[in-house]
Amino acid sequence: MGIQRRIGFGTVLDIAYVGTFGRHIGEKSALNNLPFGTRFLPSSWDPTSKTPKPLPDDFLRPYQGYAAIPFLNFDGNSSYHSLQVSAQRRYARGLQLGAVYTWSKAMTYSDGDQGNVATFVSRREFNYGEATYDRTHVFAVNYLWDVPGNNVSNKLLKTVVGGWQISGITRLQSGAPLSLASGYGLSTACPTGAVCVPTNNFGTDITGGGDMWRPVLSANPVLSSGARGVDQWFNTSVFSPPALAGQVTDMAGVLRVLALGNTPFTFARGPGIANTDLAVFKNFHLKERLNAQLRAEGYNAFNHTQFSTVGLKPVWDRSGGQTTSDFGKVTAARDPRILQFALRLQF
């Protein structure tokens, strides 16, 4: 739903609400995963082992004789709401100008069709949140300017100051939502002596099965713009392993934690974009039917640092100390300034 109006100066203003809703989206759960705590039960003990350890997962699954069974449900949904504003000035008197702004929010259980969701815990709590493609604010302006000089009567001076054009695009955009969820699936990789995702190794398993766990979040991890930097994009000190919420005694007589943590699906924003691409053209009239154009183009013309990736996989040792060197730190950046030149002949 939109409203358009001419506001003078050859400019049209457009203000619109744009909404998109997805229903009955395919989502995959794991029908044959182990329920929480299964590996800790005495009945799960491997009787051939001299030391207490569980049988392989395939012996303990609800449907024995089968490995993982993906189950597709068409019960997912998504939503997108936005305010979209644009102002377009048509080309006149050597100037063309356009600006657009979007304020929006996209929510979903998974980014695409047939995405993975939790099986044993609340999907609303563990999966629903801002989509990874959500960007709260997007502002862009494009411009084309014929630099005055073509009307100069002196031919030599006209050759120098005439025929110039400047065009460009400037974009300011919010960063993507940050989520720790991708680091807490049913992975089997875990450093020795660390508390990680559920595995078959009793030295690291803290849930004994189930979907996943997440860290405990004790305070707001978002830092102010002045405190945020390459070495700490968000406050990592507010994350810790799950506290004791429920427990079960395993076959070795050890109390095992059955806790999921409370970190939401998304908890902060990654680096945004502040980029300008510029192009400068110089047009030459050589002969009646022969023209030339010298082009100089700069991508990220002001060489503004564009951070792109932040470390999102924490690992703790048994004392609760953080052992991941890049957790919360900026680990990558987008391209620096790129320049290119071209000569075009038109005949």
SERO-4910 file (N, C-alpha, C, O; in steps of 0.05 Angstrom, whole numbers):
BEGIN
 pado doro    nc1    nc2    nc3   cac1   cac2   cac3    cc1    cc2    cc3    oc1    oc2    oc3
  Met    A     17    -23      0      0      0      0     18     24      0     35     27     18
  Gly    A     15     42    -20     33     65    -22     19     90    -31     -3     89    -42
  Ile    A     32    112    -26     22    138    -35     45    152    -49     68    152    -40
  Gln    A     39    163    -73     59    177    -89     49    206    -93     26    212    -96
  Arg    A     69    224    -92     61    252    -96     85    268   -108    108    264   -100
  Arg    A     78    285   -128     98    303   -139    102    326   -119     83    338   -110
  Ile    A    127    331   -112    133    352    -92    149    375   -104    161    391    -90
  Gly    A    149    377   -131    163    399   -144    192    391   -151    202    371   -142
  Phe    A    205    409   -166    232    405   -174    236    379   -190    258    367   -189
  Gly    A    215    370   -204    217    345   -219    220    320   -202    230    300   -212
  Thr    A    210    321   -177    215    300   -158    188    287   -150    168    301   -145
  Val    A    188    260   -149    165    245   -139    172    231   -113    193    217   -112
  Leu    A    155    235    -93    159    222    -67    140    198    -65    117    201    -71
  Asp    A    151    175    -56    135    150    -54    138    140    -25    161    135    -17
  Ile    A    116    137    -11    116    125     16     98    101     16     75    103      8
  Ala    A    108     78     25     93     54     23     98     35     47    119     35     58
  Tyr    A     77     20     53     80     -3     71     81    -28     54     64    -32     36
  Val    A    101    -45     58    104    -70     44    105    -93     64    123    -92     81
  Gly    A     88   -112     61     88   -135     79     88   -161     64     75   -163     43
  Thr    A    102   -181     73    102   -208     61     98   -228     83    111   -227    104
  Phe    A     81   -247     78     75   -268     98     77   -295     85     66   -300     64
  Gly    A     92   -313     98     95   -341     89     81   -360    108     84   -358    132
  Arg    A     65   -378     97     51   -397    114     55   -426    103     59   -429     79
  His    A     53   -445    121     57   -474    113     84   -478    100     86   -492     79
  Ile    A    105   -467    111    132   -470    101    143   -497    112    139   -503    136
  Gly    A    157   -512     95    168   -537    104    190   -534    124    208   -517    121
  Glu    A    189   -550    146    210   -550    167    216   -579    174    199   -596    176
  Lys    A    242   -584    177    251   -611    183    259   -614    212    276   -599    222
  Ser    A    247   -634    225    256   -642    252    269   -669    251    268   -682    230
  Ala    A    282   -677    273    296   -702    273    280   -723    288    281   -724    313
  Leu    A    266   -740    274    247   -758    287    260   -780    303    248   -790    322
  Asn    A    285   -787    296    298   -809    309    322   -801    326    340   -817    332
  Asn    A    323   -776    334    344   -767    353    339   -777    381    317   -783    388
  Leu    A    360   -779    397    358   -788    425    345   -766    441    352   -743    439
  Pro    A    325   -773    458    314   -754    477    336   -744    496    356   -758    500
  Phe    A    332   -721    509    350   -711    528    356   -731    550    337   -744    561
  Gly    A    381   -734    558    389   -752    580    392   -781    574    400   -797    591
  Thr    A    386   -789    549    387   -818    542    414   -830    547    416   -852    558
  Arg    A    436   -816    540    462   -828    542    471   -830    571    491   -844    577
  Phe    A    458   -817    590    466   -817    618    452   -840    633    460   -845    656
  Leu    A    433   -853    622    418   -873    636    434   -899    639    448   -906    620
  Pro    A    432   -913    662    446   -939    665    438   -959    643    455   -976    636
  Ser    A    414   -958    633    406   -976    612    420   -971    586    419   -988    568
  Ser    A    433   -948    583    448   -941    559    477   -950    560    492   -945    541
  Trp    A    485   -962    582    513   -969    586    521   -991    567    506  -1010    562
  Asp    A    545   -988    556    557  -1009    539    568  -1031    557    589  -1026    570
  Pro    A    556  -1055    558    565  -1076    577    592  -1088    570    604  -1101    586
  Thr    A    602  -1083    545    628  -1094    537    651  -1075    544    674  -1083    541
  Ser    A    645  -1051    554    666  -1032    561    674  -1034    590    657  -1037    608
  Lys    A    700  -1033    595    710  -1034    623    706  -1008    637    704  -1007    662
  Thr    A    704   -986    622    698   -960    634    670   -951    626    661   -957    604
  Pro    A    655   -938    644    628   -930    637    626   -912    613    638   -890    613
  Lys    A    612   -921    593    607   -904    569    582   -914    556    576   -938    558
  Pro    A    568   -897    541    543   -906    529    547   -922    503    569   -920    491
  Leu    A    527   -936    496    527   -949    470    527   -928    448    519   -906    453
  Pro    A    534   -936    423    531   -917    401    502   -909    398    483   -924    405
  Asp    A    497   -885    388    470   -874    386    451   -892    371    427   -893    378
  Asp    A    460   -906    351    442   -923    335    430   -946    351    409   -956    344
  Phe    A    442   -953    374    431   -973    392    409   -962    410    393   -976    422
  Leu    A    409   -935    413    392   -922    433    369   -906    421    352   -896    435
  Arg    A    368   -905    395    348   -888    382    320   -899    386    316   -923    390
  Pro    A    299   -881    386    272   -891    389    264   -912    369    250   -931    376
  Tyr    A    272   -909    344    266   -929    323    292   -943    316    307   -935    299
  Gln    A    297   -965    331    322   -979    328    324   -992    300    304  -1001    288
  Gly    A    348   -993    290    353  -1004    263    354   -983    242    360   -988    219
  Tyr    A    347   -958    250    348   -935    232    367   -914    243    369   -911    268
  Ala    A    380   -899    226    396   -877    235    378   -852    237    355   -855    245
  Ala    A    389   -829    231    372   -805    233    349   -806    213    353   -814    190
  Ile    A    326   -796    222    302   -796    204    292   -767    203    279   -758    222
  Pro    A    297   -753    181    286   -726    179    256   -727    174    246   -743    158
  Phe    A    241   -710    188    212   -710    186    204   -682    177    209   -662    191
  Leu    A    190   -681    154    183   -655    143    154   -648    150    135   -662    144
  Asn    A    152   -625    164    126   -614    172    122   -588    156    140   -572    153
  Phe    A     97   -583    147     91   -558    134     76   -540    153     53   -533    148
  Asp    A     89   -533    175     76   -516    195     92   -492    202     87   -479    222
  Gly    A    112   -485    186    128   -461    191    115   -436    180     97   -437    163
  Asn    A    124   -413    189    114   -388    179    135   -366    181    155   -370    195
  Ser    A    131   -345    167    150   -323    167    134   -297    162    111   -298    153
  Ser    A    146   -275    169    133   -249    165    154   -228    159    176   -229    169
  Tyr    A    146   -208    143    163   -185    137    145   -160    136    125   -159    122
  His    A    153   -140    152    139   -114    152    160    -92    146    182    -93    156
  Ser    A    152    -73    130    170    -52    123    157    -26    117    134    -25    106
  Leu    A    170     -4    123    164     23    113    185     29     92    209     29     97
  Gln    A    175     35     68    194     41     46    188     69     35    165     75     27
  Val    A    209     85     34    206    113     25    226    117      2    250    109      5
  Ser    A    218    130    -19    236    136    -40    229    164    -51    206    173    -51
  Ala    A    250    178    -61    247    203    -74    264    202   -100    288    197    -98
  Gln    A    252    207   -122    265    205   -148    263    231   -163    241    241   -169
  Arg    A    285    243   -170    286    268   -186    295    260   -214    317    250   -218
  Arg    A    277    264   -234    284    257   -261    307    274   -271    312    296   -261
  Tyr    A    320    264   -292    343    279   -303    334    305   -315    317    306   -333
  Ala    A    346    327   -305    339    354   -315    362    372   -306    372    371   -284
  Arg    A    370    390   -325    391    409   -320    417    396   -311    431    406   -294
  Gly    A    422    373   -322    447    359   -317    448    344   -291    470    336   -282
  Leu    A    425    340   -277    426    327   -251    403    306   -249    380    312   -256
  Gln    A    411    282   -241    391    261   -234    397    252   -206    420    247   -199
  Leu    A    376    248   -190    381    241   -162    359    223   -152    335    227   -158
  Gly    A    367    202   -137    347    184   -126    356    175    -98    380    171    -93
  Ala    A    337    173    -79    343    164    -52    321    144    -43    297    149    -48
  Val    A    329    123    -29    310    104    -19    318     97     10    341     97     17
  Tyr    A    297     92     26    301     84     54    281     63     61    257     65     55
  Thr    A    291     42     75    273     20     84    278     15    114    301     12    122
  Trp    A    256     14    129    257      7    157    240    -18    159    216    -17    154
  Ser    A    252    -41    167    238    -66    164    245    -86    186    264    -81    201
  Lys    A    230   -107    187    236   -130    205    226   -155    193    203   -157    184
  Ala    A    243   -176    192    236   -202    181    239   -223    202    260   -225    215
  Met    A    218   -238    207    218   -259    228    212   -286    215    195   -288    197
  Thr    A    225   -307    225    220   -333    214    230   -355    233    245   -349    252
  Tyr    A    223   -380    227    233   -403    242    258   -414    228    276   -425    242
  Ser    A    260   -411    202    284   -418    187    285   -402    162    264   -394    151
  Asp    A    309   -396    152    312   -377    130    299   -387    104    289   -371     88
  Gly    A    300   -413     99    290   -423     74    271   -446     77    265   -454    100
  Asp    A    261   -457     56    244   -480     56    259   -504     66    282   -508     58
  Gln    A    247   -521     82    258   -545     93    282   -540    111    301   -556    110
  Gly    A    282   -519    126    303   -513    145    300   -531    170    278   -540    175
  Asn    A    322   -535    184    321   -552    208    311   -537    232    318   -514    237
  Val    A    294   -550    248    283   -539    272    285   -559    295    291   -583    290
  Ala    A    280   -550    319    283   -567    343    261   -589    343    240   -586    332
  Thr    A    268   -611    356    249   -634    358    237   -636    386    213   -641    388
  Phe    A    253   -632    407    243   -637    434    237   -612    450    222   -614    470
  Val    A    247   -590    442    242   -565    457    225   -546    440    219   -552    417
  Ser    A    216   -525    453    198   -506    439    212   -492    415    233   -480    418
  Arg    A    200   -496    392    211   -482    369    207   -452    371    224   -437    360
  Arg    A    186   -444    384    182   -415    387    205   -403    402    213   -380    397
  Glu    A    216   -417    422    238   -407    438    265   -411    425    282   -394    427
  Phe    A    269   -434    412    295   -441    402    300   -434    373    323   -431    365
  Asn    A    279   -430    357    283   -426    329    272   -399    318    282   -388    299
  Tyr    A    251   -389    331    237   -366    320    253   -341    327    261   -337    350
  Gly    A    258   -324    308    272   -299    312    277   -285    287    265   -291    266
  Glu    A    294   -264    288    300   -249    264    314   -266    243    333   -281    250
  Ala    A    306   -264    219    318   -279    197    347   -268    193    352   -245    198
  Thr    A    364   -285    183    392   -277    179    394   -256    157    414   -241    156
  Tyr    A    373   -254    140    373   -233    119    360   -208    128    357   -189    112
  Asp    A    351   -206    153    338   -182    163    358   -159    165    381   -163    175
  Arg    A    351   -136    156    367   -111    159    348    -89    168    330    -82    153
  Thr    A    351    -79    192    332    -60    203    331    -34    186    309    -25    179
  His    A    354    -23    179    355      2    164    371     -2    139    393    -12    140
  Val    A    361      8    117    376      8     91    370     35     78    348     42     73
  Phe    A    392     50     74    390     76     60    409     76     37    432     69     40
  Ala    A    399     84     14    416     86    -10    409    111    -26    386    118    -28
  Val    A    429    123    -38    425    146    -55    442    143    -80    465    136    -78
  Asn    A    430    149   -103    445    148   -128    443    175   -141    424    190   -138
  Tyr    A    464    182   -156    466    209   -167    482    208   -193    500    193   -197
  Leu    A    475    226   -211    488    231   -236    489    261   -242    468    274   -242
  Trp    A    513    272   -246    516    301   -249    533    306   -273    556    297   -275
  Asp    A    522    321   -292    538    332   -314    551    358   -305    538    378   -302
  Val    A    577    357   -301    591    380   -291    590    403   -311    596    398   -335
  Pro    A    582    427   -303    580    450   -322    607    454   -336    628    452   -324
  Gly    A    605    461   -361    630    466   -377    626    462   -406    643    471   -422
  Asn    A    604    449   -414    599    445   -443    591    470   -458    593    471   -482
  Asn    A    583    491   -443    574    515   -457    597    536   -460    592    558   -469
  Val    A    621    529   -452    643    547   -455    649    551   -484    651    532   -500
  Ser    A    652    577   -492    657    583   -521    685    577   -530    689    569   -553
  Asn    A    705    580   -513    733    575   -520    737    544   -524    732    529   -505
  Lys    A    745    536   -547    747    508   -554    768    494   -536    763    471   -526
  Leu    A    791    507   -531    811    494   -515    802    491   -486    805    470   -474
  Leu    A    789    512   -476    779    511   -448    756    491   -446    754    477   -426
  Lys    A    740    490   -467    717    471   -467    728    442   -467    716    424   -454
  Thr    A    750    437   -481    762    410   -481    771    402   -453    770    378   -446
  Val    A    780    422   -437    790    415   -411    768    412   -391    767    393   -376
  Val    A    749    431   -390    729    432   -369    702    420   -377    685    415   -361
  Gly    A    698    415   -403    673    404   -412    673    374   -414    695    361   -415
  Gly    A    650    362   -416    647    333   -420    651    316   -395    654    292   -398
  Trp    A    652    328   -372    656    312   -347    629    303   -335    609    319   -336
  Gln    A    628    279   -325    604    268   -311    614    254   -286    634    241   -286
  Ile    A    598    257   -265    603    244   -239    578    229   -232    556    240   -231
  Ser    A    581    203   -225    558    187   -216    567    169   -193    591    164   -190
  Gly    A    548    160   -178    555    143   -155    532    132   -140    509    140   -145
  Ile    A    538    114   -123    517    102   -105    529    101    -77    551     91    -73
  Thr    A    515    111    -58    523    110    -30    502     93    -14    478     98    -17
  Arg    A    512     74      2    493     56     16    501     54     45    525     50     52
  Leu    A    482     58     63    485     55     92    465     33    100    441     35     94
  Gln    A    475     13    114    458    -11    120    464    -23    147    488    -25    154
  Ser    A    444    -31    161    448    -45    187    461    -72    182    459    -83    161
  Gly    A    474    -82    203    486   -108    202    466   -131    204    443   -126    211
  Ala    A    475   -155    199    458   -178    201    456   -187    230    474   -182    246
  Pro    A    434   -200    238    431   -210    265    452   -231    270    460   -247    253
  Leu    A    462   -232    295    482   -251    303    469   -273    320    451   -268    336
  Ser    A    476   -298    315    464   -321    328    485   -341    335    503   -347    319
  Leu    A    484   -352    359    501   -374    367    490   -401    361    503   -422    365
  Ala    A    465   -402    351    452   -428    348    466   -446    329    466   -471    333
  Ser    A    479   -435    308    491   -452    288    515   -467    300    524   -487    288
  Gly    A    526   -458    322    548   -472    335    541   -493    355    558   -504    368
  Tyr    A    515   -499    358    506   -517    378    487   -538    367    464   -541    377
  Gly    A    495   -552    347    480   -574    336    491   -600    346    504   -601    366
  Leu    A    485   -622    332    494   -648    340    522   -654    328    525   -674    314
  Ser    A    540   -637    333    567   -640    323    582   -661    339    576   -665    363
  Thr    A    602   -674    327    618   -693    342    646   -683    347    663   -697    359
  Ala    A    652   -658    339    678   -646    343    679   -630    369    662   -612    373
  Cys    A    698   -635    386    700   -620    411    728   -623    422    738   -645    425
  Pro    A    741   -601    429    768   -603    440    769   -618    466    749   -618    482
  Thr    A    790   -633    472    792   -648    496    790   -631    521    803   -610    523
  Gly    A    773   -639    539    770   -625    564    752   -601    563    750   -585    582
  Ala    A    738   -597    540    721   -573    537    692   -581    539    685   -604    535
  Val    A    675   -561    546    646   -565    546    635   -556    520    637   -532    514
  Cys    A    625   -574    504    616   -567    477    588   -576    471    572   -579    490
  Val    A    583   -581    446    557   -591    438    554   -620    445    574   -633    451
  Pro    A    529   -631    445    525   -659    452    542   -678    434    541   -675    410
  Thr    A    556   -696    446    572   -716    431    569   -743    445    556   -745    466
  Asn    A    582   -763    434    582   -789    447    603   -793    468    606   -814    480
  Asn    A    619   -772    472    641   -773    491    631   -763    518    623   -739    520
  Phe    A    631   -780    538    620   -772    564    636   -749    577    626   -736    595
  Gly    A    660   -745    567    676   -723    578    666   -696    570    673   -676    582
  Thr    A    649   -694    549    641   -668    539    610   -666    537    600   -644    534
  Asp    A    596   -688    538    567   -687    534    554   -676    559    559   -685    581
  Ile    A    537   -656    556    523   -644    579    493   -647    577    479   -638    595
  Thr    A    483   -658    555    454   -662    553    446   -691    549    422   -698    555
  Gly    A    464   -708    541    457   -736    538    438   -742    515    426   -764    515
  Gly    A    436   -724    496    418   -728    474    402   -702    469    411   -680    477
  Gly    A    380   -704    456    363   -681    451    371   -664    427    386   -674    409
  Asp    A    363   -640    426    368   -622    403    394   -608    405    412   -611    389
  Met    A    397   -592    426    420   -574    428    419   -560    455    399   -562    469
  Trp    A    440   -546    461    439   -528    484    451   -501    476    466   -499    456
  Arg    A    445   -481    492    456   -455    487    468   -444    513    460   -452    534
  Pro    A    486   -425    511    497   -413    535    476   -397    551    455   -391    541
  Val    A    483   -392    576    467   -375    593    476   -346    588    499   -339    587
  Leu    A    456   -329    584    461   -300    578    453   -285    603    429   -284    610
  Ser    A    472   -272    617    466   -259    642    461   -229    640    450   -217    659
  Ala    A    467   -217    617    462   -188    614    461   -182    584    466   -200    567
  Asn    A    456   -157    578    454   -149    550    482   -149    537    500   -135    547
  Pro    A    487   -165    516    514   -166    505    520   -144    485    543   -141    477
  Val    A    501   -127    479    505   -106    459    522    -83    471    516    -73    492
  Leu    A    544    -77    458    561    -55    466    554    -29    452    544    -30    430
  Ser    A    560     -7    464    556     19    451    576     22    428    596      8    427
  Ser    A    570     40    409    587     43    386    616     51    394    635     44    380
  Gly    A    619     66    416    645     74    425    661     51    437    686     51    435
  Ala    A    647     32    449    661      9    462    666    -14    443    682    -32    448
  Arg    A    652    -14    421    653    -36    402    678    -33    384    685    -11    376
  Gly    A    692    -55    379    716    -54    363    723    -81    352    709   -100    355
  Val    A    746    -82    339    755   -106    326    759   -129    346    752   -152    341
  Asp    A    770   -122    369    776   -143    389    752   -151    406    754   -171    420
  Gln    A    731   -135    406    707   -143    420    683   -129    408    678   -105    413
  Trp    A    669   -144    391    645   -132    378    621   -133    396    603   -115    394
  Phe    A    619   -152    414    598   -154    434    611   -163    460    633   -173    460
  Asn    A    596   -161    482    606   -167    508    606   -197    512    585   -209    517
  Thr    A    629   -210    511    631   -239    513    629   -248    542    624   -272    547
  Ser    A    634   -230    561    634   -239    589    607   -246    600    605   -258    621
  Val    A    585   -239    586    558   -245    596    549   -273    587    527   -280    594
  Phe    A    565   -288    572    559   -315    564    573   -335    582    597   -331    588
  Ser    A    559   -356    589    571   -377    606    557   -403    600    535   -403    588
  Pro    A    570   -426    607    556   -452    603    530   -454    619    527   -439    638
  Pro    A    512   -471    611    487   -474    626    491   -481    655    508   -497    662
  Ala    A    475   -469    672    475   -475    700    459   -500    705    444   -510    687
  Leu    A    461   -511    729    446   -536    736    416   -530    738    408   -516    756
  Ala    A    401   -541    720    372   -538    721    357   -563    727    337   -563    741
  Gly    A    368   -585    717    357   -612    723    381   -631    722    402   -623    712
  Gln    A    379   -655    733    402   -672    733    394   -701    733    371   -708    739
  Val    A    413   -718    725    409   -747    725    436   -759    732    457   -749    724
  Thr    A    436   -781    747    461   -794    755    467   -815    734    451   -833    728
  Asp    A    491   -813    722    498   -832    701    509   -858    713    509   -861    738
  Met    A    517   -877    696    525   -903    706    551   -902    722    557   -921    736
  Ala    A    566   -879    721    590   -876    737    585   -861    763    603   -855    778
  Gly    A    559   -855    768    552   -841    792    557   -812    791    558   -798    812
  Val    A    560   -800    767    566   -772    763    540   -757    756    524   -766    740
  Leu    A    535   -735    769    512   -718    763    516   -704    736    537   -691    733
  Arg    A    498   -707    718    500   -694    692    480   -671    690    457   -674    698
  Val    A    489   -649    678    471   -626    675    452   -630    652    459   -639    631
  Leu    A    427   -624    657    406   -625    636    394   -597    635    372   -591    645
  Ala    A    409   -579    622    401   -551    620    406   -541    592    424   -551    578
  Leu    A    390   -522    583    391   -513    555    402   -485    552    410   -477    529
  Gly    A    403   -469    573    412   -442    570    389   -424    561    367   -434    553
  Asn    A    394   -398    561    372   -379    554    380   -358    533    365   -339    528
  Thr    A    403   -362    519    410   -343    498    390   -344    476    385   -366    465
  Pro    A    378   -322    468    358   -322    446    370   -329    420    395   -330    417
  Phe    A    353   -334    400    362   -342    374    381   -321    362    401   -328    350
  Thr    A    374   -296    364    392   -274    357    396   -256    380    376   -251    395
  Phe    A    419   -245    384    425   -230    408    438   -203    403    439   -186    421
  Ala    A    448   -198    379    461   -173    372    462   -169    342    451   -186    327
  Arg    A    475   -148    333    478   -143    304    507   -143    297    524   -134    311
  Gly    A    512   -155    273    539   -155    263    546   -128    250    530   -110    250
  Pro    A    570   -126    238    578   -101    226    560    -93    203    551   -110    187
  Gly    A    554    -68    201    538    -57    179    555    -49    155    579    -56    153
  Ile    A    542    -35    137    556    -27    112    553      4    110    532     15    113
  Ala    A    576     17    104    576     45     97    594     48     74    619     52     77
  Asn    A    583     47     50    600     44     26    591     65      4    568     71      1
  Thr    A    611     75    -10    606     93    -32    622     83    -57    646     79    -56
  Asp    A    608     79    -79    620     73   -105    618     98   -122    596    109   -125
  Leu    A    640    107   -134    640    131   -150    651    125   -178    668    108   -182
  Ala    A    642    140   -197    652    139   -225    655    167   -236    637    184   -233
  Val    A    677    172   -250    682    198   -263    686    192   -292    704    176   -300
  Phe    A    671    205   -310    673    201   -339    682    227   -352    674    249   -343
  Lys    A    699    225   -372    706    247   -388    700    240   -417    711    221   -428
  Asn    A    682    255   -430    673    250   -457    688    269   -476    691    293   -472
  Phe    A    698    257   -498    712    271   -519    697    267   -546    691    245   -553
  His    A    693    290   -560    682    288   -587    706    291   -607    717    312   -609
  Leu    A    713    268   -620    736    268   -637    730    276   -666    743    293   -677
  Lys    A    710    263   -677    701    269   -704    671    268   -705    658    264   -684
  Glu    A    660    272   -728    630    273   -731    617    249   -720    597    250   -706
  Arg    A    629    225   -726    616    200   -717    635    184   -699    632    159   -697
  Leu    A    653    197   -687    672    183   -669    674    198   -642    682    222   -641
  Asn    A    668    184   -621    669    195   -594    685    176   -576    687    152   -581
  Ala    A    697    188   -556    712    172   -536    704    180   -508    695    202   -503
  Gln    A    706    160   -490    700    165   -462    721    152   -445    727    128   -447
  Leu    A    733    168   -428    753    158   -408    738    155   -382    726    173   -372
  Arg    A    740    131   -370    725    124   -346    744    117   -324    764    103   -327
  Ala    A    739    128   -300    753    121   -276    732    114   -255    715    131   -248
  Glu    A    733     90   -244    713     80   -225    726     70   -200    746     56   -201
  Gly    A    714     77   -178    724     68   -152    703     55   -135    682     67   -129
  Tyr    A    707     30   -128    689     15   -110    700     17    -82    724     13    -77
  Asn    A    682     24    -63    691     32    -36    711     55    -40    734     54    -30
  Ala    A    702     76    -53    719     97    -62    734    111    -39    757    120    -43
  Phe    A    723    113    -16    736    126      7    751    106     24    762    114     45
  Asn    A    753     81     15    769     61     29    761     57     58    777     54     76
  His    A    735     59     62    724     55     89    725     26     97    715      9     81
  Thr    A    735     19    120    737     -9    129    709    -21    132    692     -9    145
  Gln    A    705    -43    119    678    -56    119    681    -84    133    686   -104    119
  Phe    A    678    -85    159    679   -110    173    656   -128    164    634   -118    158
  Ser    A    660   -154    164    639   -172    153    633   -196    171    610   -204    171
  Thr    A    652   -206    186    648   -231    201    657   -229    230    677   -216    235
  Val    A    642   -241    248    648   -240    277    649   -269    287    632   -285    279
  Gly    A    668   -276    304    669   -303    315    646   -309    334    640   -293    352
  Leu    A    632   -331    329    606   -337    343    605   -364    355    584   -374    362
  Lys    A    628   -377    359    628   -404    370    645   -405    396    669   -410    395
  Pro    A    632   -401    419    647   -402    444    652   -431    453    636   -449    448
  Val    A    674   -436    467    681   -461    479    692   -455    507    709   -438    510
  Trp    A    683   -470    527    692   -466    554    707   -490    564    701   -513    556
  Asp    A    727   -486    581    739   -509    595    723   -516    619    702   -504    624
  Arg    A    732   -536    634    715   -546    656    713   -526    679    695   -529    696
  Ser    A    731   -507    680    729   -486    701    711   -463    693    706   -445    709
  Gly    A    700   -464    668    683   -443    659    697   -421    644    685   -401    636
  Gly    A    724   -425    639    739   -405    625    735   -407    594    733   -429    584
  Gln    A    734   -384    581    730   -383    552    756   -390    539    777   -378    544
  Thr    A    756   -410    520    780   -419    507    781   -413    477    801   -418    464
  Thr    A    760   -402    466    759   -395    438    773   -368    433    764   -348    445
  Ser    A    793   -368    417    809   -343    413    794   -322    398    799   -298    402
  Asp    A    775   -329    380    763   -309    363    734   -303    371    719   -290    356
  Phe    A    724   -314    394    696   -309    402    692   -279    407    705   -267    424
  Gly    A    673   -268    392    666   -239    396    684   -220    381    681   -196    383
  Lys    A    704   -231    367    723   -214    352    716   -213    323    705   -232    311
  Val    A    723   -190    310    720   -188    281    741   -205    268    765   -203    274
  Thr    A    732   -223    249    751   -242    237    754   -237    207    772   -250    195
  Ala    A    738   -220    194    741   -215    165    729   -188    158    714   -176    173
  Ala    A    737   -178    135    728   -153    125    721   -155     95    732   -172     81
  Arg    A    705   -137     85    698   -136     57    722   -123     42    741   -115     54
  Asp    A    719   -121     16    740   -111     -1    748    -82      6    730    -66     13
  Pro    A    774    -76      5    782    -47      7    776    -33    -19    761    -43    -36
  Arg    A    787     -9    -22    782      6    -47    793     -9    -71    815    -20    -71
  Ile    A    776    -10    -92    784    -22   -117    780     -1   -139    758     10   -142
  Leu    A    801      4   -154    800     24   -176    802     10   -203    816    -10   -206
  Gln    A    787     20   -222    790      9   -250    787     32   -269    772     51   -265
  Phe    A    801     30   -291    801     51   -312    795     38   -339    801     15   -344
  Ala    A    782     53   -356    774     43   -383    773     66   -403    768     89   -396
  Leu    A    778     59   -427    774     77   -450    755     65   -469    758     43   -478
  Arg    A    734     80   -475    712     70   -493    711     87   -518    710    112   -516
  Leu    A    710     74   -540    707     87   -566    679     81   -577    671     58   -577
  Gln    A    666    101   -586    639     98   -597    638    109   -626    646    132   -630
  Phe    A    630     93   -645    630    101   -672    606     89   -687    602     94   -711
***
